[in-house]
């Protein structure tokens, strides 16, 4: 209805794409159950594409990982017909520091090694045999990840006003880390860039 919106200001092309036959096309994916309840599953514009051409939505995986892991504040999955899915991770600084303290470790190289293993374990819980196995196909889960040295915020434009990640800004800003994850060195989670980012973030 016109109470939602009449169209985009001076942009007929965008209006015609969004409003068709009186309906507003939101680009959300969803399904109706037998009782008529609508479940939103993700957004078409965010779909990832595996090397085999299979498309999948990252939002459900990202939300589940953040919900079930106290060590991960934000996670962005990436796959654009790559040989494997990768991810960018913002750790929970307080949880990470408390974990190091409980294990009598300092945020140095040994502590960073332990934390990287812990992050890998948190993702592996969703694989076969893990505590959350069966929620998602293993091929959709990240084979490697990049640890980032700062959180996503509205100030750096990586979060929007509704506190949702702005995927294109994040991927553009960290394009070098994205490329690195598809190198032999970058596929291994224990790499120089992850150690540097983790130590910088913990010591700020």
C-alpha positions, 0 to 999 in steps of 0.5 A, spaced: 500 500 500 501 507 499 502 507 506 509 503 505 512 507 500 510 510 493 516 509 490 523 511 490 525 519 489 526 520 482 528 513 480 523 510 476 527 504 474 528 502 481 521 503 483 519 499 477 524 493 480 521 494 487 513 495 486 510 490 481 502 489 480 501 493 487 506 489 491 513 491 494 518 486 492 523 486 498 528 481 496 527 477 502 527 469 501 522 465 505 517 460 506 510 458 508 509 452 513 502 448 513 499 453 518 501 459 514 506 462 518 512 465 514 519 464 515 524 469 512 530 465 510 535 470 507 536 475 502 536 474 494 542 479 494 546 476 499 546 469 496 553 465 495 555 461 489 559 455 490 564 452 485 559 447 483 554 453 481 549 451 488 546 457 491 546 458 498 544 464 503 549 465 508 545 469 513 542 463 517 549 460 518 552 467 520 546 468 525 547 461 528 554 461 529 554 468 533 548 465 537 551 459 539 559 462 540 561 466 545 567 467 542 565 470 535 561 477 535 560 477 527 562 473 522 561 474 514 561 468 509 564 469 503 563 464 496 563 467 489 564 460 485 570 459 489 573 452 491 571 453 498 567 458 503 571 462 507 569 467 513 571 474 516 571 474 523 570 479 529 572 476 535 568 477 542 574 481 546 572 480 553 570 472 552 577 471 548 581 475 554 577 471 559 579 465 556 586 466 556 586 468 563 583 462 565 588 458 562 594 462 564 595 465 558 597 472 555 595 475 549 602 473 545 603 468 540 602 462 544 595 465 546 593 467 539 595 460 537 590 457 542 584 462 540 585 461 533 584 453 535 578 455 539 575 459 533 576 453 529 573 449 534 567 453 534 565 453 527 567 445 527 561 444 532 557 445 526 560 439 522 558 432 522 559 429 529 559 436 532 554 439 537 550 443 532 551 438 526 546 437 521 544 444 521 547 446 515 551 442 509 558 442 511 560 444 504 557 451 506 561 452 512 567 456 512 574 452 510 578 458 513 577 464 516 580 471 517 580 474 524 579 482 523 582 487 528 576 492 529 569 491 530 563 493 525 560 499 527 556 505 524 562 509 524 566 505 519 560 504 515 560 496 516 554 496 520 547 500 518 542 504 522 539 497 524 545 494 526 546 489 520 552 488 517 553 492 510 556 486 506 559 490 500 562 495 504 566 489 509 568 485 502 571 492 499 575 494 505 578 487 506 579 485 499 586 484 500 584 479 506 579 476 502 584 474 496 589 472 501 584 466 504 584 463 497 592 462 497 595 456 500 598 460 506 591 464 507 587 457 507 591 455 513 588 459 519 594 459 523 597 464 518 601 471 519 595 475 518 591 472 523 596 472 528 597 480 527 590 482 527 588 478 533 594 481 537 592 488 535 585 487 537 586 484 544 592 489 545 588 495 544 
